Amino acid sequence: MDKLYPDAASALEGLLSDGLLIACGGFGLCGIPERLLDAVRDSGVKDLTFASNNAGIDNEGIGKLLRTRQVRKMISSYVGENKEFERQYLSGELAVEFCPQGTLAERMRAGGAGIPGFYTKTGVGTLVAEGKEGKVLEGRNGPEEFILERGIFADISLVKAWKADKTGNVVFRKTARNFNVPAATCGKVCVVEVEEIVPIESLESDMIHLPGVYVQRMIVGAPYDKKIEFRTVRKREAA
């Protein structure tokens, strides 16, 4: 099975429709599937739900789809630094399900492992717990209260990686691994964009972060521009 497609639009062909739940890797602008997100935007699909740590920044990452009003709901941990996200949320245009960062990663991992739900102490007694089943269980320090969190089972996973071989074995680069691995495993179809395709058997087994069994489609997205979320420089001293 040839998993490599010539571009993002062809890799997503037949997969996109209105109302999808999409799991997306990335943290800020680090490790975001730029080419795939552009193709989703260009397709015109709408009423999307994204499970992602955050929504990029204004007009970058998922922020591009917020600008075009294609996102109905975000399941996210961090929503700062995106003015359009803030505006749509406060005006009631965008539904937001806030999820603690570790819980979001575990919800994706659970979905990938076929686990429908799990109990956690994170969020007990806060707004995060509202509307969720609570239960007292024997914890590390005796009986404690936990809340039930649901695994995320996405329609599509969009992932950015460093390199992969033609069978789909994937390697991420340093912190760009972030949410990409759990996001990749929880989707019915996983589409990965990589910087480089390497020969089969050139990746040692210990190097592989995501086995090819999880990957259905791939594209090469390079070259990339190195975008910086915040550029901070020292004030120029008077001559």
C-alpha positions as CSV (number, residue, x, y, z in Angstrom):
1,M,0.0,0.0,0.0
2,D,1.5,3.3,-1.1
3,K,0.9,5.8,1.7
4,L,2.7,8.8,0.1
5,Y,0.5,11.4,-1.7
6,P,1.8,14.2,-3.9
7,D,0.2,17.0,-1.9
8,A,-2.1,17.8,1.1
9,A,-5.3,18.2,-1.0
10,S,-4.9,14.7,-2.6
11,A,-4.0,13.2,0.8
12,L,-7.3,14.5,2.3
13,E,-9.4,13.6,-0.8
14,G,-12.5,11.6,0.2
15,L,-11.9,12.2,4.0
16,L,-13.3,15.7,4.5
17,S,-17.0,16.6,5.2
18,D,-18.9,19.0,7.4
19,G,-19.1,18.3,11.1
20,L,-15.9,16.2,11.5
21,L,-14.0,15.8,14.7
22,I,-10.3,16.3,13.9
23,A,-7.5,15.6,16.3
24,C,-4.6,17.9,15.5
25,G,-1.0,17.8,16.8
26,G,1.1,20.8,17.7
27,F,1.8,23.1,20.6
28,G,1.6,26.8,19.7
29,L,3.4,26.9,16.3
30,C,5.7,23.9,17.2
31,G,4.8,20.7,15.3
32,I,1.6,21.9,13.6
33,P,0.6,20.3,10.3
34,E,0.6,23.5,8.3
35,R,0.1,22.1,4.8
36,L,-2.8,19.8,6.0
37,L,-4.5,22.6,7.8
38,D,-4.2,24.9,4.7
39,A,-5.8,22.1,2.7
40,V,-8.7,21.7,5.2
41,R,-9.3,25.5,5.0
42,D,-9.2,25.5,1.1
43,S,-11.7,22.6,1.0
44,G,-14.4,24.8,2.5
45,V,-15.7,22.2,5.0
46,K,-17.4,23.7,8.0
47,D,-18.8,23.0,11.5
48,L,-15.6,21.3,12.5
49,T,-14.6,20.3,16.0
50,F,-10.9,20.3,16.7
51,A,-9.2,18.5,19.6
52,S,-5.9,20.3,19.9
53,N,-3.8,21.8,22.7
54,N,-4.5,25.2,21.3
55,A,-5.6,27.0,18.1
56,G,-2.3,28.3,17.0
57,I,-2.1,32.1,16.9
58,D,-4.0,34.6,14.8
59,N,-4.0,33.5,11.2
60,E,-1.5,30.6,11.8
61,G,-2.4,26.9,12.4
62,I,-6.0,26.3,13.3
63,G,-6.2,30.1,13.6
64,K,-6.6,30.2,9.8
65,L,-9.8,28.1,10.0
66,L,-11.1,30.3,12.8
67,R,-10.7,33.3,10.5
68,T,-12.8,31.6,7.8
69,R,-15.5,30.5,10.4
70,Q,-15.0,26.8,9.6
71,V,-14.6,25.7,13.3
72,R,-17.7,25.2,15.4
73,K,-16.0,23.9,18.6
74,M,-12.5,23.6,20.1
75,I,-11.5,21.0,22.7
76,S,-8.4,22.7,24.1
77,S,-6.1,23.4,27.0
78,Y,-4.7,26.8,26.2
79,V,-6.5,29.5,24.3
80,G,-4.3,32.6,24.9
81,E,-2.6,34.6,22.3
82,N,-5.3,34.2,19.7
83,K,-7.5,37.3,19.5
84,E,-9.9,35.9,17.0
85,F,-10.4,32.8,19.2
86,E,-11.2,35.1,22.1
87,R,-13.6,37.2,20.1
88,Q,-15.6,34.3,18.8
89,Y,-15.7,32.6,22.2
90,L,-16.9,35.7,24.0
91,S,-19.5,36.5,21.3
92,G,-20.9,33.0,21.5
93,E,-19.8,32.1,17.9
94,L,-17.4,29.3,19.0
95,A,-18.0,26.5,21.5
96,V,-15.1,25.7,23.7
97,E,-14.5,22.6,25.9
98,F,-11.6,23.5,28.2
99,C,-9.6,20.4,29.1
100,P,-6.4,20.3,31.3
101,Q,-3.4,19.6,29.3
102,G,-2.5,16.3,30.7
103,T,-6.1,15.2,30.6
104,L,-6.3,16.1,26.9
105,A,-3.2,14.1,26.1
106,E,-4.7,11.1,28.0
107,R,-8.1,11.5,26.4
108,M,-6.4,11.2,23.0
109,R,-4.2,8.3,24.2
110,A,-7.2,6.5,25.6
111,G,-9.1,6.9,22.3
112,G,-6.1,5.4,20.5
113,A,-6.1,2.5,22.9
114,G,-9.8,1.9,22.5
115,I,-10.5,3.1,26.1
116,P,-13.9,4.9,26.3
117,G,-13.2,6.7,29.5
118,F,-11.0,7.0,32.7
119,Y,-11.2,8.6,36.1
120,T,-8.9,11.4,37.1
121,K,-8.5,13.8,40.1
122,T,-7.6,16.7,37.8
123,G,-10.4,19.2,37.7
124,V,-12.3,17.9,40.7
125,G,-14.0,20.9,42.4
126,T,-13.5,23.2,39.4
127,L,-15.5,24.2,36.3
128,V,-13.8,21.3,34.5
129,A,-15.9,18.9,36.6
130,E,-19.3,20.4,35.8
131,G,-21.6,18.0,34.1
132,K,-19.2,15.0,34.5
133,E,-19.8,11.9,36.5
134,G,-18.0,11.9,39.8
135,K,-17.1,8.9,41.9
136,V,-15.2,8.3,45.2
137,L,-12.5,5.6,44.6
138,E,-9.6,4.2,46.6
139,G,-6.7,6.5,45.6
140,R,-3.1,6.7,46.7
141,N,-4.1,8.5,49.9
142,G,-7.3,6.6,50.6
143,P,-10.8,7.3,49.3
144,E,-10.7,10.3,47.0
145,E,-13.1,11.9,44.5
146,F,-12.5,11.5,40.8
147,I,-14.2,12.6,37.6
148,L,-14.9,10.6,34.5
149,E,-13.2,11.9,31.3
150,R,-14.1,10.4,27.9
151,G,-11.6,9.1,25.4
152,I,-11.4,11.1,22.2
153,F,-12.3,9.1,19.0
154,A,-11.6,11.4,16.1
155,D,-12.7,11.1,12.5
156,I,-9.3,12.2,11.2
157,S,-5.9,12.9,12.8
158,L,-3.6,15.6,11.3
159,V,0.0,15.3,12.3
160,K,3.4,17.0,11.6
161,A,6.6,14.9,11.8
162,W,10.3,15.3,11.0
163,K,10.8,12.2,8.8
164,A,9.3,8.9,7.9
165,D,10.0,5.9,5.8
166,K,7.6,4.8,3.0
167,T,5.8,2.4,5.2
168,G,4.8,5.2,7.6
169,N,7.2,4.7,10.5
170,V,7.5,8.2,11.9
171,V,10.1,10.2,13.8
172,F,9.4,13.5,15.5
173,R,12.0,16.2,16.2
174,K,12.6,17.1,19.8
175,T,9.7,19.1,21.3
176,A,7.8,19.0,18.1
177,R,6.6,15.6,19.2
178,N,4.3,17.2,21.8
179,F,0.6,16.2,21.1
180,N,1.3,14.6,17.7
181,V,1.7,11.1,19.0
182,P,-1.6,10.8,21.0
183,A,-3.4,12.8,18.3
184,A,-2.1,10.4,15.6
185,T,-3.4,7.3,17.4
186,C,-6.9,8.4,18.2
187,G,-8.2,9.1,14.6
188,K,-9.9,6.6,12.3
189,V,-7.5,7.9,9.6
190,C,-4.2,9.4,10.3
191,V,-2.6,11.8,7.8
192,V,1.0,12.9,8.4
193,E,3.0,15.6,6.8
194,V,6.8,15.2,7.1
195,E,9.9,17.1,6.2
196,E,11.6,14.2,4.7
197,I,11.0,10.6,3.4
198,V,13.9,8.2,4.1
199,P,14.5,4.7,2.7
200,I,12.8,1.7,4.3
201,E,14.9,0.1,7.0
202,S,17.0,3.3,7.5
203,L,15.3,4.0,10.8
204,E,16.4,2.0,13.7
205,S,13.5,0.6,15.7
206,D,14.5,2.6,18.8
207,M,14.2,5.8,16.8
208,I,10.6,5.3,15.7
209,H,8.1,7.3,17.7
210,L,5.0,6.4,15.8
211,P,4.8,3.0,14.1
212,G,3.5,2.8,10.5
213,V,0.5,0.8,11.6
214,Y,-1.1,4.1,12.8
215,V,-0.4,6.0,9.6
216,Q,-2.6,5.7,6.5
217,R,-1.5,8.7,4.4
218,M,1.5,10.9,4.2
219,I,2.8,14.0,2.3
220,V,6.1,15.8,2.2
221,G,5.4,19.4,3.4
222,A,8.9,20.9,3.1
223,P,10.2,23.5,2.7
224,Y,8.9,25.4,5.8
225,D,9.4,28.9,7.0
226,K,10.5,29.1,10.6
227,K,7.7,31.1,12.3
228,I,8.2,32.7,15.7
229,E,5.3,33.2,18.0
230,F,6.9,36.1,19.9
231,R,9.9,38.1,18.8
232,T,11.5,39.9,21.7
233,V,14.5,42.1,21.2
234,R,16.5,44.4,23.5
235,K,15.8,48.1,23.1
236,R,18.3,49.9,21.0
237,E,20.4,52.2,23.2
238,A,20.8,55.7,22.1
239,A,24.1,56.4,20.3
